[in-house]
Amino acid sequence: MDKKKVIIIGTSWPFRGGLAAYNERLATEFQRKGYQATIYTYTIQYPGFLFPGKTQMADWEAPDHLDIRREVNSIHPLNWFRVGNRIRKQKPDLVIIKYWLPFMGPCFGTIARRIRKNKSSKVITILDNIIPHEKRIGDRMFTRYFIKPVQAFVAMSDSVLEDTKQFDTVKPRGFCPHPLFDNFGEALKKDEAKKKLGLDTNSNYALFFGFIRDYKGLDLALQAIGSPVLHNSNIRLLIAGEFYSDEEKYQQLIDELGIRDRIVLKTDFIPDSEVKIYFSACDVVVQPYKTATQSGISQIAYHFNKPMIVTRVGGLPEIVPDGKVGFVVPPVGEDIAAALKRFYDENLEAQFSSAAKKEKEKYSWNRMVETIENLSVSA
């Protein structure tokens, strides 16, 4: 009996970052369930002038268990037709498109239209966002173009599920929380991880992790560390991730608050092989977002059983039960500071970590695949 075929279209090796890690892990789960899985990734993902980081490319070898094909040029319309026609002829059972940015709408929408002409493949999108955090002219037009040929939606937060109604109210849709990022290896002992990073083993560390964009609220975390509430504390903020926003304003804020000695900046891209070191070194993960849908950072924190302090925006409160695995607070520096103080004053790390170990059981990749399979039946 022939295996069912699934094609995932989106970011993958040799590109780096959370989107690539997600698509590769999803393909691995489809393989585990007996599918023939292929990822169609980019020859060009973003034109250079649109990319805010230092490089889009990974500096490690391709995962040898995955079939990854560099075929998609995000800015070349003739390529979209060629790729769509190529996939159309293969007649995969499922085509999965991870959608996170309206810029990709014309590319993905055109490819999906060509695939649909085979009248057999089911085209389903997993939505990080459908309304972007950082809005630009043309966002809604590009998203509407993408949405039209898609046959079903998977949202990873209730807020995104609700947002889909602004574009479509008829097509099948489902909710499945962002699965656990369980591909970063096992945790290290905390002191060992601190030594690897050159940190003071006697200090306490809260971790801000991931690409630094304005909507992620690093300024709020800095204000929290500079709050009088934490003035005499032994808490340091470990910032791990590349600047995708203006670095200078954050550096100025650090100096204005007089907290340079309580901040550790590790602002190069963090490769997958080093992620476990940063999460192992910290006591708690801080996500002070100003807007959010869901966050892959939460799912890395869960993998390492780390407590979290998140802001009450988007889907974050759905992921982090307040008072159980962490705290949910308003997106205000003083409130984040108060949560940090309570976390340390009441010695909550062990309690929250134990609860996180149980809570994370609901975030399985199998559940995501089953959600997609169920939607494909009704699409």
N, C-alpha and C positions, 0 to 999 in steps of 0.2 A: 504494500500500500504506500503510495507516494506521500511524503511529508507535506503538511500545509506550509505555504510560503508566506513570510511576512517581510515587507521592506519598510525600513525606518528611514525617513528623509530628514536630515538635519546635521547638526554639529557632531563630529567625531574625530578621532585621531586622523591626521596629524595636528588638528586644532586642539586647544586645551580649554580647561575650565569646567564649570559645573554642568553645562549643557552637554558637553562631550561625555563626561562621566555618567550622566543620566542615560543618554542614548545607548552607550556601550553596556551599561548594566541591564537596561531593558532588553536589549538584543540577547544578552546572556540568559535572561530568564525565559525568553521565548524558546531558545535552544534547549534549556532544561526541560521544557514542556513538550519537546519533540518537534518543534518547528524548524524549518530551514530559514534562517534569519540573515538578512543582508542590510547593511547600512549604506545609503547613498549620502556621502558628505560632499564638502565643497572643494572646488579648485580655488575659488575666491569666495570667502565668507562675507567680509566687509571690504569696501575700498579703503585704502590706508587712511584717507582724511577723515573717515567716519569712526575709526577705531581709536578709543582714548588711551589704551594701554601701550606698553612697550613692544610687545609682539603677540600675535595671535597663535603662534606655533608652539607645539610641544617639543621638548628636547629629549624625549625618551622613545623607545621602540614601540611599534604598533602592538596591540594585544594580539597574540598569535592564534587565539581561538575564534576570532571574529572575521567575517567577510566584509571588509570595508572598501568601498569603491569611491574614488574621488572623481565625481562627475558633474557636480552642480556649480554653476557660476551664477552667483546671486544678482549680478548686474547685466547679464547678457541674455536678452529675450530669445534669441535663436536657440541658445543652449536650453532654455526652459522647454521649448517644443521638442528638441531632440531627446532630452532626458525623459520627459513625459511619454513620448512615443515608445522609447526603449522599455520603460517599465510597463506600459500598456500591453506590449506584445508578450511580456513574461507572464501576465495574468496572475499576479500574486493574490492570495486569498485576502490579505490585509495590507493596507498601506497606512503607516502611522507617521503623522507629521507633528513634531513638537513646535508649537507656536508661542513666541515670546515677544515679538517685535514687529510692528506694522511694516517696517522697511522690507521684511521678507514676504509680505502679502502678495505682491505681483508675481514673484518667482514661484512661491508655493502654490498660489492660486492657478497659475497657468499649467504647471506640472500636473496638478490634481485634475484639471479639466481634460487634459490629454489622456490620463489614466482612465478616467471614468468612461471613455469611449469604448472600452472593452466590455462594458456592461456586466462585469463579473467581480472585479476587485472592489472591496469596501474601503473607502477612504475615511479615516478617523483622525481627529486631532486631539492631542493632549495640550491643554492650555495652561501655560504659566500665568499669563495675563491675556486679557482680550482688550483691556484699556490700559495703556502703558503708564508707568510711573512718571516718565518724563515725556510730556506731550509735545507733538510736532504737527505742523500743517500736513494734512493728507492722511493722518492716522486712520480715521474712520473709513475713508474711501478705500484705502489699501486693505483694511481688515474686512470690509464688506465683500471686496473682490475675492479674498481668500475664502471666506465663509461659504460663499454660494455653492461651490462644488463639493464641499465637505459633507459627509453623510451623518456624522455623529460627533458629539463633543464629550471629552472627559475633562472635568475641572478638578483641580487639586485643592480648592477651598470653596466654602459656601459663597464667599463674596464674588469669586469669579463665576461660579455657577449662576448667580443672580445677574451678573453683568452680561452673560450671553443673551439674555432676553432683550437687550438693546439692539441686537443684530438678528436674532431669529427666535421664534417662539414655538416652532413646529418640530424641528428635527430631534431625534433621540439624544439625550444627554445624561450623563451620570457623574457622580462625585466619587473620587477616590483620593485620599490624602497622599501627599508626596511620600513615596516609599523611602525606607531607610537607606542612607548611603553607607553600605556595609562593605565597601571595597577598599578601605584605607588601612586594613590590617588591625592588629591587636594593640591595645593601649600599652604604654610603658609605665613603669613606676614613676610617680610624680617627680621625685628628686632627680632621677635619671634623666627625665625629659628636660627639667630645668637646666641641668648641667650641659646638656647638648645645645641648648639655646643660649648659654652663657648668662643665665638668670641667677639671682640671689635665691638660694634655697630657703632662706628664712622669711622671704616675703610672700604675700598672698597675691595671686594673679587672677584678674578677670579678663576674659578674652573677647576681643572684637575681631571677627574673622571674615575674610572675603574681600572682593573688589570694593573699593571705597568710592561710592557714589553719594551725592548729597542726600538723596531720599533715605539712605540707610542710617542717617542720624549720628554720625561719629561726633559731631559737635555737641550733641546732647550727652554722649558718654564722657567727653572731655569736661563738660560743665559739671557732671556728676562727680568726677574725681576731684574737681576744684571746689566742690561744695564745702562750706564750713562743717557740715555733718560728718565729713570724712577727713577733716583737717589733720587729726592726730592718728589716723589709721595707718595700717601697714599694707594697704591695698595698692597694687600697681595695675595699670591698664596695659595689657599686651595687645598691640595692634598688629595684626598679621594679614597683609593683603596689599595689592597694588593699587595706587591712586588712579582712579578713573575720573576724578574731579580735580579742581584746582588745589594742589597740595599746599600752596603758600598760605591760604587763609586758615588752614588747620594748624600749620606751624605757628602762625601769628597768635591764634587762640591759645595754644599751649603756653606761649610766652606771656600773654596777657593774664592768664590764670595762675601763672607761676608754678606750673606743675611739671616742668621738664624732667625733674628727677623722679617723677612717679609715672612716667610714660616710657614704654619700650616700643620702639618703632621697628618693625620687620616688614618693610613695605616693598619688597620685591615680590614677584609672583611666587606663591607657595606650591611647589610640585606635589603631586599626589603622594609620593614616597615620604614627604615630611609632614603631611597633615596630622598624622597621629602624634607627632612630637608636640605640636602646639596644643592640641586638645588634652593631651596627657599632662601638660605642664600647668594647666589652669584649674581653678576651683569651680568656676562658674562661667558660662558663656552669656555675653550681653548682646542683645539685638535691639538697639534703640531706634528702630525704624520710624520714620515720619509717615510713610505710606507703605503698604505691603499687601500682597495676596497670600502667598505662603513663602516659606524660605527653606532652601536646601540646607542652610547652615543648621537649622533645627534638627534635621535628620542626620547630620554628621554628629551633632551633640548627643542625640539619642544613641547612636551607635556606640559612643564612648561612655554612655551612662552619665552624662554631665548635666547638672542643674542649669537652668536658664532663667534669665531676666529679660522679658520681652515687653514691648509696648502694645497698648490696646489699639491696634490698627489692623485692618484687613483680616486675614485668616490666622494671624499669630495666636490669638487667644484660643482658637480651636485646637491648636497643636500642643500648647503648653497649659495644662490645667493649673489655675492659680492656687498657690498654696500647697500644691501636691508635688510637682517636679520643678517648681520655680515660682516666680512672681510675674504677674501681669500688671503693668503700671501705665499711667498716662505718658505720652511722649514729652516729658518735661525733665530737665536735668535734675532738679531737686527730688523728684519722685524716684528716679533711677538711683540716686544717691541713698535715699531712705531704704530702698529695697536691698541695696548692697550692704548697708549697715546692719539691717535686720538679719540678712543671710549669715553674716559673720558673727554678730553678737549672739545669735541663738544657735550657732554651730549646726547649721541645717544641711551641710554638704552631704553627709552620709545618708540622712533621711531622704533627701530629694534624689540622690543618686540611686538609691534602692527602688524608689517609686518609678524613676525613669526606666530602669531595667524591665519593669513590668509593663509600663505604658507603651514602650516601643514595639511590643508584640503585635499591635494592630497595624503597623506600617510595613506590610510585606509586599514584595514585588509580585508574588503570586496573585495577590488581591488586585493589583493593577492590571495584570494580564487577564484575569477573569472579568474585570469590568469592561475591558476592551472587547473581549469575546462576546459577552452578553449584549453589548451595544451593537455589535456587528450583525447579530441575528435580527434585530429590529430596524436596522438602518436600510 
